[in-house]
């Protein structure tokens, strides 16, 4: 799905406070947040997507090409409890 500009709508994403993501060891060293985010405070809302990128909106910028590290994926799954709900995952395979 495209908005006609430079972003695609993700089929699923989950909102978190930016400060929650900063608990990840090495957060400043390699986490990609979309360019539109600007300066974020700990209480600002960001979105984690199924490819484990982080955006400031539900839209996925096409320019994010980073592969998430195994450590980041583990943090998202274990600490943030990120997972695609079963009912949504089921519709992806229809």
C-alpha positions as a LaTeX table, in Angstrom:
\begin{tabular}{lrrr}
\hline
Residue & $x$ (\AA) & $y$ (\AA) & $z$ (\AA) \\
\hline
Unk1 & 0.00 & 0.00 & 0.00 \\
Unk2 & 1.45 & 3.36 & $-0.87$ \\
Unk3 & 0.50 & 6.88 & 0.08 \\
Unk4 & 1.78 & 8.11 & $-3.27$ \\
Unk5 & 4.95 & 9.62 & $-1.82$ \\
Unk6 & 7.86 & 7.78 & $-0.26$ \\
Unk7 & 6.31 & 5.48 & 2.33 \\
Unk8 & 4.35 & 2.24 & 2.59 \\
Unk9 & 1.81 & 1.26 & 5.21 \\
Unk10 & 2.94 & $-1.67$ & 7.31 \\
Unk11 & 0.44 & $-4.54$ & 7.73 \\
Unk12 & 1.19 & $-4.48$ & 11.47 \\
Unk13 & 3.20 & $-2.40$ & 13.92 \\
Unk14 & 3.18 & $-1.94$ & 17.66 \\
Unk15 & 3.52 & 1.34 & 19.53 \\
Unk16 & 6.09 & 1.86 & 22.28 \\
Unk17 & 7.40 & 4.83 & 24.20 \\
Unk18 & 10.78 & 5.79 & 22.79 \\
Unk19 & 12.33 & 5.46 & 26.26 \\
Unk20 & 11.44 & 1.74 & 26.31 \\
Unk21 & 13.60 & 1.13 & 23.26 \\
Unk22 & 16.53 & 2.90 & 24.85 \\
Unk23 & 16.84 & 0.03 & 27.34 \\
Unk24 & 18.49 & $-1.94$ & 24.52 \\
Unk25 & 22.24 & $-2.22$ & 25.12 \\
Unk26 & 23.96 & $-0.37$ & 22.29 \\
Unk27 & 20.78 & 1.50 & 21.39 \\
Unk28 & 22.62 & 4.60 & 20.18 \\
Unk29 & 25.14 & 2.56 & 18.23 \\
Unk30 & 22.99 & 1.13 & 15.49 \\
Unk31 & 19.24 & 1.43 & 15.72 \\
Unk32 & 17.71 & 3.02 & 12.66 \\
Unk33 & 14.83 & 5.40 & 13.23 \\
Unk34 & 13.26 & 7.03 & 10.17 \\
Unk35 & 14.48 & 10.48 & 9.16 \\
Unk36 & 11.14 & 12.12 & 9.92 \\
Unk37 & 11.46 & 11.37 & 13.62 \\
Unk38 & 13.52 & 14.43 & 14.47 \\
Unk39 & 14.39 & 14.76 & 18.14 \\
Unk40 & 12.45 & 12.27 & 20.24 \\
Unk41 & 11.83 & 12.36 & 23.96 \\
Unk42 & 11.40 & 9.28 & 26.15 \\
Unk43 & 7.60 & 9.64 & 26.18 \\
Unk44 & 7.21 & 10.06 & 22.42 \\
Unk45 & 5.53 & 7.17 & 20.63 \\
Unk46 & 7.39 & 5.13 & 18.00 \\
Unk47 & 6.43 & 1.97 & 16.14 \\
Unk48 & 8.22 & $-1.37$ & 15.76 \\
Unk49 & 7.38 & $-3.21$ & 12.53 \\
Unk50 & 7.61 & $-6.92$ & 11.62 \\
Unk51 & 11.04 & $-6.35$ & 10.05 \\
Unk52 & 12.07 & $-4.81$ & 13.42 \\
Unk53 & 12.69 & $-1.33$ & 12.05 \\
Unk54 & 11.47 & 1.60 & 14.12 \\
Unk55 & 9.46 & 4.48 & 12.70 \\
Unk56 & 7.83 & 7.60 & 14.07 \\
Unk57 & 4.59 & 6.75 & 12.24 \\
Unk58 & 2.74 & 3.67 & 11.01 \\
Unk59 & 4.25 & 4.27 & 7.58 \\
Unk60 & 7.41 & 2.47 & 6.51 \\
Unk61 & 9.88 & 4.68 & 4.66 \\
Unk62 & 11.14 & 2.87 & 1.57 \\
Unk63 & 14.67 & 4.03 & 2.34 \\
Unk64 & 15.17 & 1.77 & 5.38 \\
Unk65 & 17.29 & $-1.12$ & 4.17 \\
Unk66 & 18.92 & $-2.17$ & 7.42 \\
Unk67 & 18.83 & $-5.77$ & 8.59 \\
Unk68 & 18.04 & $-6.03$ & 12.29 \\
Unk69 & 20.72 & $-7.62$ & 14.45 \\
Unk70 & 19.91 & $-10.87$ & 16.25 \\
Unk71 & 20.36 & $-9.00$ & 19.55 \\
Unk72 & 17.81 & $-6.35$ & 18.57 \\
Unk73 & 15.30 & $-9.00$ & 17.46 \\
Unk74 & 15.77 & $-10.87$ & 20.74 \\
Unk75 & 15.29 & $-7.65$ & 22.73 \\
Unk76 & 12.08 & $-6.87$ & 20.84 \\
Unk77 & 10.71 & $-10.35$ & 21.39 \\
Unk78 & 11.78 & $-10.89$ & 24.99 \\
Unk79 & 11.83 & $-7.42$ & 26.58 \\
Unk80 & 9.22 & $-5.57$ & 24.52 \\
Unk81 & 7.09 & $-8.69$ & 23.94 \\
Unk82 & 6.78 & $-7.80$ & 20.25 \\
Unk83 & 4.95 & $-10.37$ & 18.18 \\
Unk84 & 2.38 & $-10.35$ & 15.43 \\
Unk85 & $-0.98$ & $-11.44$ & 16.87 \\
Unk86 & $-2.11$ & $-14.83$ & 15.58 \\
Unk87 & $-5.27$ & $-13.50$ & 13.94 \\
Unk88 & $-3.29$ & $-10.94$ & 11.95 \\
Unk89 & $-0.57$ & $-13.43$ & 11.06 \\
Unk90 & $-3.23$ & $-15.83$ & 9.79 \\
Unk91 & $-4.59$ & $-13.25$ & 7.34 \\
Unk92 & $-1.13$ & $-12.74$ & 5.89 \\
Unk93 & $-1.16$ & $-16.28$ & 4.50 \\
Unk94 & $-4.63$ & $-16.20$ & 2.93 \\
\hline
\end{tabular}
